Amino acid sequence: MWEDHLHNSFSLIDQVLGNKYQGKLLEIIDERTHGIDAAFLVKEHFMAYVEERYGLMRDNLKKELGMFLFLCIQMVEEEKLRMVKKTRLAVEACDQELKDKAREVAALEMDR
């Protein structure tokens, strides 16, 4: 759309300048327009390349972090299990000690 506007503008300038320059400005704008298209294509290809590389890095990072997070979660779960086991053993030891104390109290009461 903007190319049509530019072509129309330069056609008018060509008419004002006369036959000597007629068509030269259109050739220049065509070259520049193609240059802009080429620059645009280069930019598009570069952006696609960067997006592809960024995507690959993002995916690899997700995989590595995912494994790391999985291992961290697994370690936390294992530590929780160890703590629960230690707590259960401590509670059982306390229960056993209470039973022993209760027997001692019962034995002392019988001796009176």
QUIHUZI-V942413 format. One record per residue. RES is the residue in one letter. OMEGA is omega in whole degrees, -180 to 180 (NA if undefined). BURIAL is + if it has 9 or more other C-alpha atoms within 8 Angstrom, else -. Layout:
# QUIHUZI-V942413
((RES & OMEGA & BURIAL) (RES & OMEGA & BURIAL))
This chain:
# QUIHUZI-V942413
((M & 180 & -) (W & 177 & -) (E & 178 & -) (D & 179 & -) (H & 179 & -) (L & 178 & +) (H & 179 & +) (N & 180 & -) (S & -179 & -) (F & 174 & +) (S & 178 & +) (L & 178 & -) (I & 177 & -) (D & -179 & +) (Q & -180 & +) (V & -177 & -) (L & 177 & +) (G & -173 & -) (N & -175 & -) (K & -177 & -) (Y & -175 & +) (Q & 178 & +) (G & -179 & -) (K & -179 & -) (L & 177 & +) (L & 176 & +) (E & -180 & -) (I & -179 & -) (I & 176 & +) (D & 178 & -) (E & -180 & -) (R & 179 & -) (T & 177 & +) (H & 176 & -) (G & 178 & -) (I & 177 & -) (D & 180 & -) (A & 179 & -) (A & 178 & -) (F & 179 & -) (L & 178 & -) (V & 179 & -) (K & -180 & -) (E & 179 & -) (H & 179 & -) (F & 179 & -) (M & 178 & -) (A & 178 & -) (Y & -180 & -) (V & 179 & -) (E & 179 & -) (E & 180 & -) (R & 179 & -) (Y & 179 & -) (G & 178 & -) (L & 179 & -) (M & 180 & -) (R & 180 & -) (D & 178 & -) (N & 179 & -) (L & 177 & -) (K & -180 & -) (K & -177 & -) (E & 179 & -) (L & 178 & -) (G & 178 & -) (M & -180 & -) (F & 179 & -) (L & 178 & -) (F & 179 & -) (L & 178 & -) (C & 179 & -) (I & 179 & -) (Q & 179 & -) (M & 179 & -) (V & 179 & -) (E & 179 & -) (E & 179 & -) (E & 176 & -) (K & 179 & -) (L & 178 & -) (R & -180 & -) (M & 179 & -) (V & 180 & -) (K & 179 & -) (K & 180 & -) (T & 179 & -) (R & 178 & -) (L & 179 & -) (A & 178 & -) (V & 178 & -) (E & 178 & -) (A & 178 & -) (C & 178 & -) (D & 179 & -) (Q & 179 & -) (E & 177 & -) (L & 178 & -) (K & 179 & -) (D & 179 & -) (K & 179 & -) (A & 177 & -) (R & 179 & -) (E & 179 & -) (V & 179 & -) (A & 179 & -) (A & 178 & -) (L & 180 & -) (E & 179 & -) (M & -179 & -) (D & -179 & -) (R & NA & -))
